[in-house]
Amino acid sequence: MKQSVDKKGRMPINKEKFKKYSKGPGIDLKRKTSKIKNKVIRQKLQNKEQAIKEATEASARTELLLTEDHGYLEAESGEATTEYRQKQIVNNVDITSAAKQFKLDLQFGPYCFRYTRNGRHLLLGGKQGHVAAFDWVTKKLSCEINVMESVHDVAWLHQETMFAVAQKDWVYVYDNQGIELHCLKRMNGVTRLEFLPYHFLLASGSKDGHMAWLDVSIGKLVSRYNSHLGRISVMTQNPSNAVLCVGNSKGVVSMWSPNSNKPLAKMLCHHQPIMTCAIHPYGTYMATSSIDKSVKIWDIRQLDGPLSHMHLRSPAHRMSYSQRGLLGLGMGNVVEIFRETSGDFKPYLRHKTARNVCCVKFCPYEDILGISTANEFSSLLVPGSGEANYDALEVNPFQTKSQRRETEVKALLEKIQPEFITLDSSDIIQVDVPSLKSKMEAKKKLLYVKPKPIDYMPQRTKAKGKGGTAKIIKTKKILKDLHRRELMEARLHEIREEKMPKQTETKQNKDYGVLNRFLLKK
């Protein structure tokens, strides 16, 4: 059975995919009640709406090229996925994926670590001063240094060429060669670091409760104040609106912005101290854990009751969300990954280590979970955790040096100001009505100002059908040159008339005759 095709011979588009990429209903210019009467403006708007429709259709058609898809680990009947070990998973995957499962033996722990946004580079920071940055896929080491003092947290900046380290007293910025670039003394006693990539802000929380935001593009401290929460040991960012979520010992998660010295919102999540907190990459859900062995899932958009509630065997000290919604929990020396099925979170995979887990992070765009302990770092395979298809214009794991420079310049040009960090992430797309009204009023005032008539411009009637902008400008220029020439000629004539009588007088005085010399002797 043949399917119907359009005029260009293309296959029809699925309505659901077209709706997924649709920008909205748009402007209906075919109605007679439309207020736009100007034909030129109507044609421009029609062309714009047609271009938006074609772009939406092209986006819907390109899904045919997205051949990669995320797949989860499926168990046979009577078995559970938690029974599979890493050795069994490695033996049943391709060589490239098997090489991504490795373990590093370290000795300056406990360690904290961070992946870059494209998931290609890894930054390790040991409590005893060991700092290392490398490409974990190719195992190529960028730098390895010992800062000779305690390291509390590490964070990548906008590119993998720079990173920040929260050391004993201050925060230091290093390049990918291990050279110290800056020492941020305004950020002292820092325990947690977060980098906001779209705002170029380095946020920090200190042991005395102070929070600070530093603009790394201009080196200016945007805001710094005391949160009155005591030591900040639980802090993460919401990727959708760049708001910092801070958990305290009273079971409250508060949301902070550099524009206000008071929290934007507070949520009583537990009746016991909060151990850790994690935000979904889409910014929709938040997971919190407490010392009472409970884990709750919240909808940040509603700030209402918990959507899900779990009781664990032991308290979860570390937590991380993957791009596909898997939740990784570090409980003592056990790491457990939970998967959401039919509204509830159920165990998906389980891994046991020799020592207590210090940090848990999912790698972006890879089915990898990184965990660190006091003496090792392990990269585990978690099928279905990463996003299968990436946008190369947003983040590119295989970017070259020239592409990295171009991305950096583009990100600086599109940098979002700190004033837009609010709970509602749609504020940035709204129109500033007061400013727009003042601009429109100023424009109306200019329209009523009548220009002064030019003296040299003669009054002439407009010839119908013979006008034109270029011709009018050319005529004005010719008339202006003629007028200037006439003025110059008139001025020259006046100067000549003024000089003529003086010249005759001097000649008469100097014209002595042959006999006049005797008159002078008398």
Buried (B, 14 or more C-beta within 10 A) or exposed (E): EEEEEEEEEEEEBEEEBBEEBBEEEEBEEEEEEEEEEEEEEBEEBEEEBEEBBEEBBEBBBEEEEEEEEBEBBEEEEEEEBBEBEBEEBBEEBEEEBBBBBEEBEBEBBBBBBBBBBBBBBBBBBBBBBBBBBBBBBEEEEBBEBBBEEEBBBBBBBBBBBBBBBBBBBBBBBBBBEBEEEBEBEEBBBBBBBBBBBBBBBBBBBBBEBBBBBBBBBEEEBBBBBEBEBEBBBBBBBBBBBBBBBBBBBEBBBBBBBBBEBEBBEEBEBBEBBBBBBBBBBEBBBBBBBBBBBBBBBBBBEEEEEBBBEBEBEEBBBBBBBBBBBBBBBBBBBBBBBBBBEEEEBEBBBBBEBEBBBBBBBBBBBBBBBBBBBBBBBBBBBBBBBBBBEBEEEEBBBEBEEEEBEEBBEEBEEEBBEBEBBBBEBEEBEEEEEEEEEEEEEEEEEEEEEEEEEEEEEEEEEEEEEEEEEEEEEEEEEEBEEEBEEEEEEEEEEEEEEEEEEEEEEEEEEEEEEEEEEEEEEE
